[in-house]
Amino acid sequence: MNSISVRALLVRGMIAGVIAGALALAVAYFLGESQVDAAIAIEEAHSHAAHGSGGGGEEEELVSRTMQATGGLATALLVFGVAVGGIAALVYAYALGRIGNFGPRATAALIAGAALLTVYVVPFLKYPANPPAVGNPDTIGKRTTLFFLMVALSLLLAVAAVIIGKRLAPALGNWNATIAAAAGFVLAIGLAYAFLPSFDEVGKDFPASLLWQFRLSTLAVQTTFWAGFGLIFGYLTERLLVSGDGADARRVATPVG
């Protein structure tokens, strides 16, 4: 693999990640922050009711809610975009030409779709995001650990499914091998769902519609990010590898070994 080509892809991945992060930021701000504000209002109402009107003064906020919803959110999503975009670009550099006869844009779309599925959707279905006022503070560490364990399992099982599918392809054909590998992935994920602990910590008085809208908004943010990344990175890599932005960069399309 030509080092100049990998570096060029890495830079483009980070650029695409920043742009996709900005798109996700817009969705998170306009679609998700209203649900966060509503959940915080419910949490504060419960706190006031628990402590009574004479239960002491309000705790001073270290970071204002306005800063959290603007600067904090922007920093988190843009840094996430740069980091994840760089990682996805390295995966792309390895996968291009190895996972099938796909062009630069199609490969970028496949990687973005696979990342959305394995890194977010699969863990999300087991451990969905919760707004403020939902969840026991005493279990937050355990829930976070299990979520990232689910991410790791999903990634490892997805890689295993790809390897198994490629090995079965000569005997079963590409279509049947793909179906068999996908079925194995779904079965393994189902077993993980069954054996890993679950948490049902949503209070009976918390509005179900607000919880549903919040979870949909978090899914929309991730979908926007990965869809934007796939489209933008695919465009940039096609210009690099096909349109002749650099002669050395063409070599990345042909894997070594």
C-alpha positions as CSV (number, residue, x, y, z in Angstrom):
1,M,0.0,0.0,0.0
2,N,1.4,3.3,-1.1
3,S,2.0,5.5,2.0
4,I,1.2,8.7,0.2
5,S,-2.1,7.3,-0.9
6,V,-3.1,6.2,2.6
7,R,-2.1,9.6,3.9
8,A,-4.3,11.3,1.2
9,L,-7.2,9.1,2.2
10,L,-6.7,9.8,5.9
11,V,-6.9,13.6,5.3
12,R,-10.0,13.2,3.1
13,G,-11.6,11.0,5.8
14,M,-11.0,13.6,8.4
15,I,-12.4,16.3,6.2
16,A,-15.5,14.3,5.4
17,G,-15.8,13.5,9.1
18,V,-15.8,17.2,10.0
19,I,-18.5,18.0,7.4
20,A,-20.6,15.0,8.4
21,G,-20.2,16.1,12.0
22,A,-21.5,19.6,11.1
23,L,-24.5,18.0,9.5
24,A,-25.1,15.8,12.5
25,L,-24.8,18.9,14.7
26,A,-27.6,20.6,12.9
27,V,-29.9,17.6,13.3
28,A,-28.9,17.2,17.0
29,Y,-29.5,20.9,17.7
30,F,-32.8,21.4,15.9
31,L,-34.3,17.9,16.5
32,G,-32.8,16.6,19.7
33,E,-32.2,19.6,22.0
34,S,-35.9,20.3,22.5
35,Q,-36.3,16.8,23.9
36,V,-33.3,17.2,26.2
37,D,-34.8,20.5,27.5
38,A,-38.1,18.8,28.2
39,A,-36.5,15.9,30.0
40,I,-34.4,18.3,32.1
41,A,-37.6,20.2,33.0
42,I,-39.2,16.9,34.2
43,E,-36.0,16.0,36.2
44,E,-36.0,19.5,37.9
45,A,-39.7,19.2,38.7
46,H,-39.2,15.8,40.3
47,S,-36.2,17.2,42.3
48,H,-38.2,20.2,43.6
49,A,-41.1,17.9,44.6
50,A,-38.7,15.5,46.4
51,H,-37.0,18.3,48.4
52,G,-39.9,20.5,48.9
53,S,-40.0,24.3,48.6
54,G,-37.6,24.7,51.5
55,G,-35.1,22.1,50.5
56,G,-32.1,24.3,50.1
57,G,-30.7,26.4,47.2
58,E,-30.0,25.3,43.7
59,E,-26.7,23.8,42.8
60,E,-24.6,26.2,40.8
61,E,-24.1,24.9,37.2
62,L,-20.4,24.5,36.2
63,V,-21.4,24.7,32.6
64,S,-24.6,26.5,31.5
65,R,-27.3,24.7,29.6
66,T,-26.8,27.1,26.7
67,M,-23.1,26.3,26.5
68,Q,-23.9,22.6,26.6
69,A,-26.4,22.8,23.8
70,T,-24.1,24.9,21.6
71,G,-20.4,24.9,22.2
72,G,-20.3,21.6,24.0
73,L,-22.4,19.8,21.5
74,A,-20.5,21.3,18.6
75,T,-17.1,20.3,20.1
76,A,-18.2,16.8,20.8
77,L,-19.6,16.1,17.3
78,L,-16.8,17.8,15.4
79,V,-14.1,16.0,17.4
80,F,-16.0,12.8,16.9
81,G,-16.2,13.4,13.2
82,V,-12.5,14.0,12.8
83,A,-11.5,10.9,14.9
84,V,-14.1,8.5,13.4
85,G,-13.5,9.9,9.9
86,G,-9.8,9.1,10.2
87,I,-10.4,5.6,11.4
88,A,-13.0,5.0,8.7
89,A,-10.5,6.2,6.1
90,L,-7.9,3.7,7.3
91,V,-10.5,0.9,7.1
92,Y,-11.4,2.1,3.6
93,A,-7.7,2.0,2.5
94,Y,-7.6,-1.7,3.6
95,A,-11.0,-2.7,2.3
96,L,-10.8,-1.1,-1.2
97,G,-10.4,-3.9,-3.7
98,R,-10.6,-6.6,-1.1
99,I,-14.3,-6.8,-0.3
100,G,-15.5,-7.1,-3.9
101,N,-15.5,-5.4,-7.2
102,F,-16.8,-2.1,-5.9
103,G,-15.7,1.4,-7.0
104,P,-14.6,4.1,-4.6
105,R,-18.0,5.6,-3.9
106,A,-19.7,2.2,-3.5
107,T,-16.9,1.1,-1.1
108,A,-17.4,4.3,0.9
109,A,-21.1,3.7,1.1
110,L,-20.7,0.1,2.2
111,I,-18.2,1.0,5.0
112,A,-20.4,3.9,6.2
113,G,-23.5,1.7,6.2
114,A,-21.7,-1.1,8.0
115,A,-20.3,1.3,10.6
116,L,-23.8,2.7,11.3
117,L,-25.2,-0.8,11.7
118,T,-22.4,-2.3,13.8
119,V,-21.2,0.7,15.8
120,Y,-24.6,2.2,16.6
121,V,-27.8,0.4,15.5
122,V,-26.9,-3.0,16.9
123,P,-25.8,-1.7,20.4
124,F,-28.7,0.8,20.3
125,L,-31.3,-1.9,20.0
126,K,-30.0,-3.5,23.2
127,Y,-29.1,-0.4,25.1
128,P,-31.0,2.6,23.7
129,A,-30.1,6.1,24.6
130,N,-31.9,7.7,27.5
131,P,-32.7,11.4,28.1
132,P,-32.0,13.1,31.5
133,A,-34.4,12.0,34.3
134,V,-34.3,8.4,32.9
135,G,-32.0,5.8,34.4
136,N,-30.6,5.0,37.8
137,P,-27.4,7.1,38.5
138,D,-26.0,4.1,40.4
139,T,-26.0,1.9,37.2
140,I,-24.6,4.4,34.7
141,G,-21.1,3.0,34.9
142,K,-22.4,-0.6,34.3
143,R,-24.7,0.6,31.5
144,T,-21.9,2.4,29.8
145,T,-19.5,-0.5,30.0
146,L,-22.1,-2.9,28.6
147,F,-22.9,-0.5,25.7
148,F,-19.3,-0.4,24.7
149,L,-19.0,-4.2,25.2
150,M,-21.9,-4.5,22.7
151,V,-20.1,-2.2,20.3
152,A,-17.0,-4.4,20.5
153,L,-19.0,-7.6,20.1
154,S,-20.8,-6.2,17.1
155,L,-17.6,-5.1,15.4
156,L,-15.9,-8.4,16.0
157,L,-18.8,-10.4,14.8
158,A,-19.2,-8.3,11.7
159,V,-15.5,-8.9,10.8
160,A,-15.9,-12.6,11.5
161,A,-19.0,-12.6,9.2
162,V,-17.1,-11.0,6.4
163,I,-14.2,-13.5,6.8
164,I,-16.6,-16.5,6.9
165,G,-18.5,-15.2,3.9
166,K,-15.4,-14.9,1.8
167,R,-14.3,-18.4,2.8
168,L,-17.7,-19.9,2.0
169,A,-18.0,-18.1,-1.4
170,P,-16.0,-20.6,-3.5
171,A,-18.2,-23.5,-2.3
172,L,-21.6,-21.8,-2.0
173,G,-21.4,-18.8,-4.3
174,N,-21.3,-15.2,-3.4
175,W,-25.0,-14.8,-2.8
176,N,-25.5,-17.9,-0.6
177,A,-22.3,-17.2,1.3
178,T,-23.4,-13.7,2.0
179,I,-26.8,-15.0,3.3
180,A,-25.1,-17.6,5.5
181,A,-22.7,-15.1,7.0
182,A,-25.4,-12.6,7.6
183,A,-27.6,-15.2,9.3
184,G,-24.7,-16.2,11.5
185,F,-24.1,-12.6,12.5
186,V,-27.8,-12.1,13.4
187,L,-27.8,-15.4,15.4
188,A,-24.7,-14.4,17.3
189,I,-26.1,-10.9,18.0
190,G,-29.4,-12.5,19.2
191,L,-27.5,-14.7,21.6
192,A,-25.6,-11.6,22.9
193,Y,-28.9,-9.8,23.4
194,A,-30.3,-12.8,25.3
195,F,-27.4,-13.3,27.7
196,L,-26.3,-9.7,28.4
197,P,-28.2,-8.0,31.2
198,S,-31.0,-5.5,30.3
199,F,-32.1,-2.4,32.1
200,D,-35.7,-1.1,32.5
201,E,-35.2,2.1,34.4
202,V,-37.8,4.3,32.7
203,G,-40.2,5.8,35.3
204,K,-43.9,5.2,34.9
205,D,-44.5,8.9,35.0
206,F,-42.0,9.7,32.2
207,P,-43.9,10.5,29.0
208,A,-43.5,7.6,26.5
209,S,-43.8,10.0,23.5
210,L,-40.9,12.1,24.8
211,L,-38.7,9.0,25.3
212,W,-39.5,7.8,21.8
213,Q,-38.8,11.1,20.2
214,F,-35.5,11.4,22.0
215,R,-34.4,8.0,20.9
216,L,-35.4,8.6,17.4
217,S,-33.5,11.9,17.4
218,T,-30.3,10.2,18.5
219,L,-30.8,7.6,15.8
220,A,-31.3,10.4,13.3
221,V,-28.1,12.1,14.4
222,Q,-26.0,9.0,13.8
223,T,-27.8,8.2,10.5
224,T,-27.1,11.7,9.3
225,F,-23.5,11.5,10.2
226,W,-22.8,8.2,8.5
227,A,-24.9,9.0,5.5
228,G,-23.2,12.3,5.1
229,F,-19.8,10.7,5.6
230,G,-20.4,8.0,3.1
231,L,-21.5,10.5,0.4
232,I,-18.8,13.1,1.0
233,F,-15.9,10.6,1.5
234,G,-17.1,8.7,-1.6
235,Y,-17.0,11.9,-3.6
236,L,-13.6,12.9,-2.4
237,T,-12.0,9.4,-2.9
238,E,-13.5,9.1,-6.4
239,R,-11.8,12.4,-7.3
240,L,-8.6,11.2,-5.7
241,L,-8.5,7.7,-7.2
242,V,-10.4,8.0,-10.5
243,S,-10.3,11.6,-11.6
244,G,-6.5,11.9,-11.4
245,D,-6.0,14.2,-8.4
246,G,-2.7,12.3,-7.9
247,A,-1.0,9.7,-9.9
248,D,0.4,7.8,-6.9
249,A,-3.0,7.7,-5.3
250,R,-4.3,5.4,-7.9
251,R,-2.2,2.6,-6.4
252,V,-4.3,2.4,-3.3
253,A,-7.1,0.8,-5.3
254,T,-5.0,-2.2,-5.9
255,P,-4.3,-4.1,-2.6
256,V,-0.8,-5.5,-2.0
257,G,-0.6,-9.2,-1.1
